[in-house]
Amino acid sequence: MHHKALTSIIASTILLTLVSAQESPTSNETKITTPSESKTSAQREQLTEQADFSICYEAFSMPLSIGAALQREKLTDATLYAKILAAVEKGECQQETCTVLRAKNGQRATSESNAEMVFPSEYDPPEILETKAAPAETAGGKETEKQTDSSSKTIIPAIPTNFDLRCVGFTMEIEPKLSEDGKTVDLRISPEHVTLQGIDSWGQGLSKMETPVFEVQRISHEITAKINVPYLLGTMNRPPNLKQQADVAKQLWFSFVTVTPAQ
């Protein structure tokens, strides 16, 4: 009788201990990772470290009225890109540039297609220098009588004293970063178009000074782009007071970027 009661007490004590252990959280719980999960995580980390990306930047120009009408349709970036490509094939729009640049995940890369132009940025004003001729000497070493008009004038035009350098053409800088899910890429991109529009001059004659006039179109952006899907970076307008190609002053440029894994 006593043995049966003792057995019942011991069983109840063990049951209470097990229930208490299950209900009470412990701070030293260890998460068990299966071999397949561990392998997948390692493969994802290796892919992130070794990933190379191909960044394709494209710009399309079109009349302002057509571009504004497209924008008012509220299309997705991919649909808008497709419609612009169709317009290019019909001759309604023009593709201005297509640049492809590759970069490793998390690394910065730059593409440059430029001509370096050096130009004066500061001038010294013109001067008039007056010099007096030294008295002539005779064969015996004696000075002759001074001439009544023995001075001369030297005219010095405006002289450049400082120079700057500007790259004319196209420059693009990128820095891609693969997201944790592997489906999107965080991208920093800065495309820049620089065109020489002409030379401005001030003053006349010896006081004339010249400086170049540059047209600049630039976009600096940080985006999250889906892989293999065109992304609209934005639009750019030509300056309204163009001296060259004045007929394209009222054009709108659409700038797209597409991120793909490098093969």
ZINORKA-V519355 format. One line per field, one symbol per residue. ss: DSSP state (H for helix, E for strand, L for the rest). A space follows every 50 residues. Layout:
BEGIN
ss=???
END
This chain:
BEGIN
ss=LHHHHHHHHHHHHHHHHHHHHHHLLLLLLLLLLLHHHHHHHHHHHHHHHH LEEEEEEEEEEEEHHHHHHHHHLLLLHHHHHHHHHHHHHHLLLEEEEEEE EEEELLLEEEEEEEEEEEEEEEEELLEEEEEELLLLELLLLLELLLLLLL EEEEEELLEEEEEEEEEEEEEEEEEEEELLLLLEEEEEEEEEEEEEEEEE EELLHHHLEEEEEEEEEEEEEEEEEELLLLEEEEEEELLLLLLLLHHHLL EEEEEEEEEEELL
END
